[in-house]
Amino acid sequence: MLLGPGDDAAVLKAPDGRVVVSTDLLIEGRHFRRDWSSGYDIGRKAAAQNLSDIVAMGADPTALVVGLGLPADVGADWVDALTDGFRDECDLVGATVAGGDIARSETVVLGVTALGDLGGRTPVTRSGARPGDVVAVAGRLGHAAAGLALFGAGVTGGSPDLVSLLEAHRRPRPPYPCGPGAALLGATAMLDVSDGLLQDLGHVADASGVAVELDAAALPVPEALSAAARELGADPLEWVLTGGDDHALAATFPPEVRLPAEWTRVGAVTRGRGVRVDGQTWTTGGWDHFRA
């Protein structure tokens, strides 16, 4: 950052000559609840979901710009904690908050724009997957969805496994280094898993004109998800396939690529259309903002 907050606009360096830009909106009651998450948690979450979009293009995040709407009942301590959350999440990737604006609103509203630099790499889009590619994921799947289900059932504590899922809902942990790393490995398509693995891989399938075949046995279902499933009488695989907000990365790679340990192979790209699990169409989807 060449010039930070304090003037009408910030000035940033763009060493690559290209700027990767993404934006997201978070609305209280829709994306978070203040009785479940602290200001610090919400700052971390808001930063994470935007930084994740940048690394999903194979770029390095450089800065965030934040628009903030606040109701009258929000105090300075809450705003300070929110700011600390943004700062600490940005520190994980060497980015900064370059500026923003604040206005009065009925509920807490966050509009976040993220910027990134490709470092000379070709951006990894959703449209490059080819039949024969392998499908792999990096990061956690289903944890935030399980945490949301626990909160919704009135579970606010318990075993370490359950607490870890509640924390996963409050604060995602995107696998930031895996995005630029995948670009260097030759990933043919990539995106962050914000609305559910099935739905998001459906975007890759549609954009690339291919089908994606997933192997259920290869999908990671850790004990924490199984513990929550026992607590709630749920199917943990449904959280893995349809749960959003973990901001894992899903990517396709040429079959000859040797994947690092951070990536788990979960399927393959074939000819056809859509996404199937063990050859079958899954009956439930992921998050859709406009679906009842």
SVG drawing of the C-alpha trace seen along z (x, -y; Angstrom):
<svg xmlns="http://www.w3.org/2000/svg" viewBox="-40 -13 46 58">
<polyline fill="none" stroke="black" stroke-width="0.4" points="0.0,0.0 1.5,-3.3 -1.0,-5.5 -3.3,-4.3 -6.6,-5.6 -6.9,-9.3 -7.6,-10.7 -10.5,-10.2 -8.9,-7.1 -6.0,-4.7 -3.2,-4.0 -2.0,-0.5 0.8,1.2 -0.1,3.6 3.3,5.3 1.7,7.7 -0.1,5.0 -3.4,6.8 -5.7,6.5 -8.0,9.3 -11.2,8.0 -14.0,9.6 -16.8,8.3 -19.2,9.8 -22.1,8.5 -22.8,9.8 -26.1,9.0 -26.9,9.5 -29.5,12.3 -28.7,13.7 -24.9,14.4 -24.2,14.0 -25.9,13.4 -24.4,11.1 -25.7,13.4 -23.7,16.3 -20.6,14.4 -18.5,11.6 -17.5,8.6 -14.0,10.1 -15.5,13.3 -17.5,11.4 -14.5,9.4 -12.5,12.6 -15.3,14.2 -16.0,11.2 -12.3,10.9 -11.9,14.7 -14.7,15.1 -13.4,12.3 -9.7,13.2 -10.7,16.8 -12.2,15.6 -8.9,14.0 -6.8,17.1 -9.3,19.2 -8.2,17.3 -4.6,18.3 -3.8,14.7 -2.2,13.3 -4.6,11.0 -3.2,7.5 -6.0,5.3 -9.6,5.1 -12.0,2.1 -14.9,2.2 -18.2,0.5 -20.0,0.8 -23.6,0.1 -24.2,-0.1 -27.4,-0.3 -27.5,-2.6 -27.0,0.2 -23.5,1.1 -20.8,-0.4 -17.2,-1.4 -15.9,1.7 -17.7,4.0 -16.4,2.0 -12.9,2.1 -13.2,5.9 -14.5,6.1 -11.5,4.1 -9.2,6.4 -10.8,9.4 -10.2,7.9 -6.6,7.0 -5.7,10.5 -7.3,12.3 -5.5,10.1 -2.2,10.7 -2.5,14.4 -2.0,13.5 0.0,10.2 -3.0,8.1 -4.2,4.9 -7.5,2.9 -7.0,0.0 -10.0,-2.0 -13.8,-2.1 -16.9,-4.0 -19.4,-3.8 -23.1,-4.7 -26.1,-4.2 -28.4,-1.3 -31.1,0.8 -28.9,3.9 -25.2,4.6 -24.2,4.7 -20.7,5.3 -19.8,4.7 -16.2,6.0 -14.2,5.7 -10.9,7.7 -8.0,7.0 -5.2,9.3 -2.2,9.7 -1.5,12.6 2.3,12.4 2.6,13.2 0.4,16.3 -2.5,17.0 -5.8,16.7 -7.5,20.0 -11.1,19.7 -14.1,22.1 -14.1,22.8 -10.9,24.8 -11.8,28.3 -11.3,31.0 -12.4,34.7 -9.7,36.8 -8.8,34.2 -8.9,35.1 -11.1,33.2 -9.5,32.4 -10.3,30.3 -8.2,28.5 -9.5,27.3 -12.5,28.2 -15.9,29.2 -19.1,29.3 -17.7,27.9 -19.5,24.5 -22.7,26.1 -22.6,28.6 -21.8,25.7 -24.8,23.8 -27.0,26.8 -25.8,27.1 -26.5,23.5 -29.9,23.8 -30.6,26.8 -29.6,24.7 -26.2,26.4 -23.7,23.8 -21.0,26.1 -20.2,29.6 -17.4,31.9 -14.2,30.5 -15.5,31.9 -18.8,30.0 -17.1,26.8 -14.7,27.0 -17.7,27.0 -19.3,24.0 -16.0,22.2 -15.9,23.2 -19.3,21.5 -18.0,18.4 -14.6,18.3 -13.8,20.2 -10.2,21.3 -9.6,21.0 -6.5,22.9 -5.0,19.6 -1.6,20.9 -3.3,23.7 -4.8,21.2 -1.6,19.8 0.0,23.2 -2.7,24.8 -2.1,22.3 1.6,23.1 0.8,26.9 -1.3,26.3 -4.8,26.4 -7.3,26.2 -10.2,24.8 -10.7,23.7 -13.2,21.9 -13.8,21.5 -16.5,23.6 -18.9,21.0 -22.3,22.4 -21.7,26.1 -19.4,28.5 -22.1,29.9 -23.5,26.5 -20.1,24.9 -18.7,27.8 -21.8,27.4 -20.6,24.0 -17.3,25.6 -19.2,28.2 -21.5,25.7 -18.7,23.2 -16.4,26.0 -19.1,28.0 -18.2,31.2 -19.5,33.5 -18.0,34.0 -18.1,37.5 -17.5,37.5 -16.5,40.6 -18.4,40.4 -15.8,42.7 -13.0,40.3 -14.8,37.2 -13.3,36.4 -15.8,37.0 -13.8,36.4 -14.9,37.5 -16.2,34.1 -18.8,34.2 -19.8,37.7 -20.2,36.6 -22.4,33.7 -24.4,36.1 -25.0,38.4 -26.0,35.4 -28.6,34.2 -29.6,37.4 -28.2,36.1 -26.1,37.4 -22.6,35.9 -22.1,36.5 -24.9,34.1 -23.0,31.3 -19.8,32.2 -21.6,32.1 -24.0,29.2 -22.7,27.1 -21.2,23.7 -19.1,21.1 -16.0,23.2 -14.4,21.6 -12.4,24.7 -11.0,24.8 -12.1,27.2 -10.0,27.6 -9.4,29.7 -5.9,30.8 -4.4,32.8 -4.1,36.4 -0.3,36.4 -0.1,33.7 1.3,35.0 -0.9,33.4 0.6,32.1 -0.7,33.5 -3.0,30.5 -5.1,31.6 -7.5,34.7 -8.5,36.3 -12.3,36.8 -13.4,37.4 -12.9,36.9 -14.0,34.8 -15.8,36.7 -17.8,36.0 -21.4,35.0 -23.2,32.4 -23.7,31.8 -22.4,33.3 -23.0,36.8 -22.0,38.7 -21.2,42.4 -22.9,42.1 -26.1,40.7 -27.6,37.2 -27.8,35.9 -31.2,34.9 -30.3,31.7 -28.3,28.7 -26.3,26.0 -27.0,22.5 -29.1,20.3 -29.8,16.7 -33.1,16.5 -34.4,20.0 -37.2,20.2"/>
</svg>
